[in-house]
Amino acid sequence: MQDKRLAFSTVAACTAFMALGTSAWAATTVQIGSSGKTYASSAVQCAADPVTGELAPVVQAGLFNPKINASATVLLNSATVATLTSADPATDVWLADGNNTVVVALNRKTADTYRFTVQPGMCDLPDTSGNTFSADGTLEYAASGKSYASVTPGCAWNPATGSAQPYVHLMDNGNYLLNVSVNGEALTQLSATRPHTPVFLRAGQNVIAAANGYVSVDYYVRDGGDGTCTLP
């Protein structure tokens, strides 16, 4: 079965995902199956596996604008991984290296197929051995010297998720233009006018990247625990 792919705008896609509920990872673009009733992420991303806590390749699959009593079965490489309903219409599908086929089957006659390829090592943790630490161990400086981050996570309310989450501060160390991402998702830009930002952590290992164009990329790895915390 051929896929009917459709890229949504960021606003439309985010609205769809908010309606579908919270997952380990929410994409900004999705593809709609040929039935018009299911969707899957448009690209593979890395997120913390809830079982191992390690970064792993993942996509989301679900029912698109499901009607009451709608249901579907999600299969990965012919093995059932989840059952979807209108009350629980989305699931994260954790992929293996190589070619992966995700099927969202509405019934025996109607099923949408999505194909993804995962390159080996896609979600390996970056090498941060060149980073250094402040004398008191509270700050980690990137090897490039262009940024630094707090080491021990604090706890704050994250308005994006509506819950308290662990976070660290990332700081620009010299008025550089730095594109900040977390686990492959764009977060913000740091510059002379915005020299620092809080970075909220998900469960498990998180990779924070601060890219100075094509010149250098600073990496920090932080453990978000179970992704929740208690405000003081």
DOPAMI-726665 format. One line per field, with one value per residue (C-alpha): residue in three letters; x, y, z. Coordinates in steps of 0.1 Angstrom, whole numbers, plus 5000, padded with zeros to 4 digits. Example, Ala and Ser with C-alpha at 12.3 -4.5 7.8 and 13.67 -1.06 7.14 Angstrom:
<midrens>
r: c(ala; ser)
xx: c(5123; 5137)
yy: c(4955; 4989)
zz: c(5078; 5071)
</midrens>
This chain:
<midrens>
r: c(met; gln; asp; lys; arg; leu; ala; phe; ser; thr; val; ala; ala; cys; thr; ala; phe; met; ala; leu; gly; thr; ser; ala; trp; ala; ala; thr; thr; val; gln; ile; gly; ser; ser; gly; lys; thr; tyr; ala; ser; ser; ala; val; gln; cys; ala; ala; asp; pro; val; thr; gly; glu; leu; ala; pro; val; val; gln; ala; gly; leu; phe; asn; pro; lys; ile; asn; ala; ser; ala; thr; val; leu; leu; asn; ser; ala; thr; val; ala; thr; leu; thr; ser; ala; asp; pro; ala; thr; asp; val; trp; leu; ala; asp; gly; asn; asn; thr; val; val; val; ala; leu; asn; arg; lys; thr; ala; asp; thr; tyr; arg; phe; thr; val; gln; pro; gly; met; cys; asp; leu; pro; asp; thr; ser; gly; asn; thr; phe; ser; ala; asp; gly; thr; leu; glu; tyr; ala; ala; ser; gly; lys; ser; tyr; ala; ser; val; thr; pro; gly; cys; ala; trp; asn; pro; ala; thr; gly; ser; ala; gln; pro; tyr; val; his; leu; met; asp; asn; gly; asn; tyr; leu; leu; asn; val; ser; val; asn; gly; glu; ala; leu; thr; gln; leu; ser; ala; thr; arg; pro; his; thr; pro; val; phe; leu; arg; ala; gly; gln; asn; val; ile; ala; ala; ala; asn; gly; tyr; val; ser; val; asp; tyr; tyr; val; arg; asp; gly; gly; asp; gly; thr; cys; thr; leu; pro)
xx: c(5000; 5014; 5016; 4999; 5023; 5013; 5035; 5016; 5027; 5042; 5011; 4987; 5009; 5014; 4976; 4970; 4995; 4981; 4947; 4962; 4979; 5014; 5041; 5078; 5083; 5061; 5071; 5064; 5054; 5035; 5025; 4989; 4982; 4963; 4931; 4931; 4925; 4960; 4993; 5030; 5059; 5076; 5111; 5129; 5140; 5160; 5143; 5149; 5136; 5113; 5126; 5164; 5166; 5190; 5185; 5169; 5152; 5115; 5085; 5049; 5019; 4983; 4947; 4941; 4910; 4895; 4858; 4843; 4849; 4876; 4904; 4935; 4965; 5000; 5026; 5064; 5080; 5048; 5049; 5020; 5033; 5001; 4963; 4949; 4915; 4898; 4906; 4943; 4949; 4987; 5018; 5056; 5072; 5108; 5128; 5158; 5188; 5181; 5147; 5116; 5080; 5052; 5016; 4985; 4957; 4922; 4908; 4916; 4910; 4923; 4959; 4984; 5021; 5050; 5086; 5116; 5154; 5176; 5213; 5235; 5246; 5220; 5212; 5247; 5257; 5282; 5318; 5321; 5355; 5369; 5346; 5360; 5345; 5347; 5367; 5336; 5321; 5289; 5295; 5306; 5324; 5323; 5356; 5351; 5348; 5316; 5291; 5287; 5260; 5250; 5258; 5232; 5196; 5172; 5134; 5110; 5075; 5076; 5047; 5051; 5041; 5022; 5043; 5074; 5105; 5143; 5162; 5197; 5209; 5228; 5248; 5265; 5301; 5310; 5281; 5281; 5251; 5242; 5213; 5202; 5185; 5176; 5175; 5175; 5146; 5152; 5148; 5160; 5189; 5214; 5231; 5241; 5205; 5196; 5227; 5211; 5182; 5167; 5167; 5141; 5150; 5130; 5133; 5166; 5196; 5193; 5216; 5219; 5236; 5246; 5257; 5277; 5267; 5289; 5319; 5314; 5288; 5289; 5274; 5262; 5246; 5223; 5202; 5166; 5158; 5121; 5114; 5096; 5105; 5090; 5091; 5106)
yy: c(5000; 5034; 5061; 5095; 5119; 5153; 5178; 5200; 5234; 5236; 5251; 5225; 5196; 5208; 5213; 5177; 5163; 5183; 5168; 5133; 5136; 5135; 5111; 5106; 5127; 5149; 5158; 5191; 5174; 5142; 5121; 5109; 5074; 5068; 5060; 5095; 5080; 5073; 5092; 5086; 5109; 5122; 5115; 5094; 5111; 5102; 5100; 5084; 5048; 5044; 5009; 5015; 5053; 5054; 5074; 5053; 5059; 5065; 5076; 5082; 5065; 5071; 5076; 5109; 5128; 5095; 5091; 5077; 5039; 5040; 5015; 5003; 4979; 4992; 4967; 4971; 4947; 4925; 4923; 4939; 4967; 4986; 4988; 5023; 5036; 5070; 5073; 5064; 5073; 5075; 5054; 5057; 5030; 5023; 5013; 4991; 4998; 4993; 4993; 4994; 4990; 5005; 4995; 5011; 4986; 4998; 4964; 4934; 4954; 4989; 4995; 5023; 5015; 5038; 5030; 5043; 5037; 5040; 5044; 5025; 5047; 5074; 5079; 5072; 5096; 5122; 5124; 5151; 5140; 5174; 5194; 5208; 5216; 5246; 5242; 5236; 5212; 5231; 5242; 5222; 5241; 5229; 5221; 5250; 5275; 5289; 5277; 5262; 5245; 5239; 5203; 5195; 5198; 5221; 5218; 5242; 5244; 5238; 5257; 5237; 5204; 5218; 5199; 5203; 5190; 5188; 5214; 5228; 5263; 5266; 5298; 5315; 5322; 5350; 5365; 5336; 5327; 5292; 5270; 5250; 5216; 5188; 5152; 5165; 5189; 5226; 5246; 5282; 5304; 5320; 5353; 5386; 5395; 5361; 5347; 5319; 5295; 5268; 5234; 5210; 5173; 5143; 5109; 5091; 5105; 5139; 5153; 5191; 5206; 5242; 5246; 5276; 5272; 5247; 5258; 5238; 5219; 5218; 5188; 5181; 5149; 5151; 5125; 5136; 5107; 5098; 5132; 5146; 5165; 5181; 5219; 5231)
zz: c(5000; 4991; 5017; 5012; 5028; 5040; 5059; 5082; 5094; 5129; 5144; 5128; 5138; 5174; 5177; 5165; 5190; 5219; 5210; 5210; 5243; 5257; 5245; 5250; 5219; 5198; 5162; 5145; 5112; 5105; 5075; 5070; 5058; 5026; 5046; 5060; 5094; 5108; 5110; 5118; 5124; 5093; 5106; 5132; 5164; 5194; 5229; 5262; 5261; 5292; 5299; 5296; 5300; 5271; 5239; 5212; 5178; 5180; 5159; 5169; 5153; 5159; 5149; 5131; 5144; 5157; 5160; 5192; 5194; 5168; 5172; 5155; 5159; 5156; 5142; 5139; 5114; 5116; 5154; 5174; 5197; 5207; 5204; 5199; 5208; 5207; 5244; 5239; 5202; 5200; 5208; 5206; 5184; 5193; 5162; 5155; 5133; 5096; 5078; 5099; 5088; 5110; 5101; 5117; 5109; 5113; 5103; 5081; 5049; 5059; 5070; 5065; 5061; 5071; 5065; 5084; 5081; 5112; 5106; 5131; 5160; 5153; 5190; 5205; 5232; 5219; 5231; 5258; 5271; 5259; 5282; 5315; 5349; 5372; 5404; 5425; 5399; 5394; 5358; 5327; 5299; 5263; 5247; 5222; 5251; 5235; 5261; 5295; 5315; 5351; 5362; 5389; 5377; 5395; 5396; 5380; 5365; 5328; 5312; 5280; 5297; 5327; 5352; 5374; 5356; 5363; 5343; 5338; 5327; 5294; 5289; 5260; 5268; 5245; 5225; 5200; 5180; 5192; 5180; 5210; 5207; 5231; 5220; 5184; 5189; 5183; 5215; 5211; 5200; 5223; 5215; 5230; 5234; 5249; 5266; 5287; 5288; 5310; 5294; 5308; 5309; 5300; 5317; 5312; 5293; 5275; 5249; 5248; 5218; 5211; 5175; 5163; 5127; 5109; 5130; 5162; 5182; 5220; 5237; 5273; 5286; 5315; 5333; 5338; 5362; 5358; 5341; 5371; 5403; 5434; 5437; 5469)
</midrens>
